[in-house]
Amino acid sequence: MDNKKKMIIKEIEYWKQNRLLPEVYCNFLLSLYTQGEQQKQTKTKFQFLSLHTILNIMLVATLIALSFVGIYFTQFSLLMQITLSLIFFCVSLFFAIYFHRRGKYIAHIYVVATTFLSFLFVLQITEKFFSNQSKILGAAVALLCAVWIVIGLRWKYRYLTIGGIFGLLIYLLFYVMLK
């Protein structure tokens, strides 16, 4: 293979890796330029627990654990609990958006963490300011589920859309049963 073909193949692999072209097109071009003799790629689509992935998982676990501990197992003031929850939620949301825009699979971990932290935050706010008012709690959770549906549809994350739909269905079921 001459240098020109090698450079073209390397460029097509770069496009494939960075998703500049759909994978199907890149595979077609690679098979065209290598004449069907494409070498097996040693890199898989999912790298098994790289250091970067482990650190991100540890950060998510720490955010969730600290949020849960800060809300339920400390004697922090109400303002401090809400502030901590909001900070952890914002950090998780930032990383979810950051990794989603770059097309990284680690974004899913942050999206799940953000949904969990948002649910905890909504429960905390409604419990502190509207205690014993189940209708307000239900409305807040329903609104949160609607937000999950919108984000799931926009980012094309089925699990987020399905979770939001199930949450709304459960809310509607309890709302009808309690009437």
N, C-alpha and C positions, 0 to 999 in steps of 0.2 A: 504494500500500500504506500502510495507516495505521501509526501508531507501535506499536500493540499487536502487530500481525503482525510488524513488524520486530524487536521485542524478543523475541518467541517464536522467530523464525528465528535470531536471534543466540544465544539460549540453547541451541537444538538444535544449532547448530554448535559451541558450547562443549562440549556433551555428547559430540558426535562426536569432537572433537579430543582430549578428555581421557578418552575411552573410558568414560564413565559409563553409556552405553547401547551395545548392539551397533550396529555401523555400518549394518547392514541396516535396523534400526528408525529410526535417525536419517535415513537416506536416504528412507525412506517418509514420515516426518513432514515432512521438508523439502519433498518433492514435493507433499505434501498442503497445506502452508501457502503454498507459492509457486505452487500450481496448475500445476505442471509447468514453470514458468518460472525454475527455479533458475539462478542465474548460475554460469558455470564457475568453479571454484575455482582460484585462482592458485597456492595452495600444494599441492605434491604430497605424497604420503605419505612419500617419501624425499627429503629435501633433499640436493642434490648437494654433498657436501664443504663443509659449513659450517665455520666456524672452530672451533666446539666439537668437531666430529667429527675434524678434523685434529689438534687438540691431544690428543684421546683416543687416536688412532692412534699419535701420536708417543710418548705415555706408555707405551702397550703395547709398542711396538717398543723403547723404552729399557729397560723392565723385562726383557724377554726377552734383549736383547743384554747388559745388565749381568749378568744371572744366568748366561748362558752363559760370558761372559768371566771372571766371578768364580769359576766352578767349574773351567773347563778351562785358562785361560791366565794364572793368577796363582799366586803362591806363598803365598797366604793359608793360615793354619792351618786345620785341619779344622773347628774350632769356628766360625771366622769364615766359612768357605764355607757351612756349614750354616745359620748365622744369616742371612747375606745371602739365601740361597735361600728361607728361611722368610719373611723380611720381604717379599721381592718377591712370593712366592706369596700372602701375606696381603693385601697391597695390591691385587693383581689380584682376589682373591676378594672383598674388600670392595666394589670397584667393580662387579664382576659382580652381586653381590647388590643393591647400591644401585640400579643402573640397571634390573635385572630387575624389582624391586618397583615401579618407576615406569613400567614398560612401554616403556622406551626401546630403540630398535633397537641402540644402541651397546653394549648389554649382551652381544650376541653376540660382539663383538670381545674383550671381557673374559673371557667364558666360554671361548673358544678359547685365549686366553692363559693362563688359569688351568689348563686341562687340560694344556697344554704344560709349564707350570712345575711342575705336580704330577708329571708324568711325569719331568721332569729331577730333581726332588727325590727321588722314589722310586729312580731309578737311582743318584743320588749316595749316598743313605743305604745302599742295599744294596751298592754297590761299596766303600764305605769300611769298613763294619762286617762284611759277609759276602762278602768277595772270593772269587772262584772257587767260589761255591756257587750254581749255576744254579737249583736248585730253590727256594731262598728268593727269588731274583730273580723267577722265574716266578710264585711265589705272591703276591709283592708287586704285580706288574704285574696279575695276575688280580684281586686285591682292588681295585686302582685302577680297573680296567675295570668291575667290579661297581658301584663308587661312581658312575662316569660313567653307567651304565645307570639307576641309581636317580634321580640328579639329572635326567637327560634325560627320564625318564618323569614325574617330578614337575613339572618346569618346561615340559614339552612341547616340548623341543628334540630333534627327530629326529636331527640330526647327532650329538649327544652319545650318544644311545641306540645308534645304528648303530655309532659308533666303539667304544663299549664292547662291543657284541656281537661285532664283528669282532676286537677285541683278545682277548676270551675264546676265540673260535673258533681264533685263531692260537695262543694259549697251549695250548689242548687238543690241537691238531694236533701241536705240537712235543712236548708231554708224552707223547702216544701214540707218536710216532716215536722219542723218546729212551728209552722203556722197554725 
